[in-house]
């Protein structure tokens, strides 16, 4: 690359979408060793135009005695106009298939000194070759992104994890190859992570609680009975060394709701039991009332009393005697 175009890196590998009336164009900017090349493509028709600035064109605009900082300022100005879509395609008529006038790409058409690039239409063969070359360039760039056309968040996270893995491997190799290991003081980042981990451990220890089991209580009681303090000093040391009981955790909203539901179910069960008990008592009371009623016992029948009316005497019946046929 010549010294002149080494200051035009701001215009390299740029792409912009430009609308002009009902037409839609795509503009590609590229910087080579000896020129600044611009391609203009028309959507829905597949037509391509090509324009370029060579060393003579730049010297004609900027002058023969130009400083490198002025060249960089010119390139930055052109790149800004391309990014802001401050563009215009001159001598373009969508109603005319092939115009008589040559087309130009104007950068900063509303400015005091607009800059123009002459465009020449490419043949169908050259346009197809250029399009295929651009797709090959896109495919080569996508190989580093797991063949994604556009970079995704997953690719960024994967590359970051790979960088961290390589960095840890290099650190391990340096430690293995170093003859003498010197203790290094932790930096501010490691100190901050250590303090954060210590705070997290303290929160976890305060939030957790243990329920003593029978075995633990028995072992604790046996150890207490076996290890009896022989003096006040030892007792004080044991009191100091004894761990502080962990704080109980406040129940969550779900646990409170579950406890409230259990309490309501217990009350409902108690109410149902009381209703059943009262109903059974009422049934027993009704049976006792029936049994307490006085029943008049039947009086024994008197001798000679009538069966139909026990208060009257029974009538005596005499046996009829009939005369025999012989008499």
C-alpha positions, 0 to 999 in steps of 0.5 A: 500500500502506498503512503498516500492510501495508508491514511485512508483506512477509515474507508476500508470495508464499509457498507451502506444502504441508500434510498433514493426515491423508489430505488434502493442501492447498496454501496460498498467501500474498499481501500487497496494499495493504490486506489479507493474503490466504490461499488454501487448495486441496484436492488431488484435489477442486479445492476452494478456500477464501479468507481474509484479514486486514484492517487492523482484524484486525491492530489487534485482535491487536496493539493500536491503538498499535503500533510498526513494529518490532512489526509486522515482528516479527509478520509474521516470526513468521507467515512462520516458522510458514508456512515450518515448516508449523506449521499446522492446518486446523480443522473439516475432516472429509474424510468430510463433503462440506459441513460446518456449521462454518466452516473456519479456518487456524490458525498455531501451533496448539501455541503459547500464542497461536495465530492464526486466519484464517477461511476461506470456500469459493470457487465453482467459477468463482472457483476456476478464475479464481484458478488461471488467474491463478496460472498466468499469474503463473508464465508471466510469471516463466518468461519471464526463465528461457527459459520454464523453470518452475523456475530451472536452473543453465544459466539462472544461468550464462547470466545471469551471462555476460550480466552480465559481457558488459554490464559489459565493454561498459560499461567499454569505452564508458567508456574510449572516452568518457574524454578522458584515460586515467590509469593505474590501479594493479591491484587485489588481484584483478587482481594475484592473477590475474596471479600465478596466470597467471605461475605457470601459465606457469612450470609449462608452460615447465618441463613442455615440452621440444623435440627439436633437428632437423638444421636447428636443429643446423646453424644453431646450428653455423654461428652458433657458427662465424661469431660467435666471441667476441673476448674473455672479457667477450663470452664471459661475456655470451653464457654469461649470456644463453644460455637454460637447457635445459628440464627433461625431463618424467617419462614418464607411466604409460601411456608406461612401460607402452608402453615395457615392452611394446616391450621384451618384444616385442623380447625375444620376437623375439630368442628366436624368432630364436635358435630359428630359428637353432638349428633351421637349424644342427641341419638342416645338421649332419644333412646333413653326417653323411649326406655324411660316411659312406664309400661303397664304390665298385663294383669293375669286372667282370673279364674272363671272370667270371660275371655272376651271380657275379663271383668265378667264371668264366663257363661257355663254351657251345658252339654246337649244330650240326644235320644237314641234311635232305639228309643 
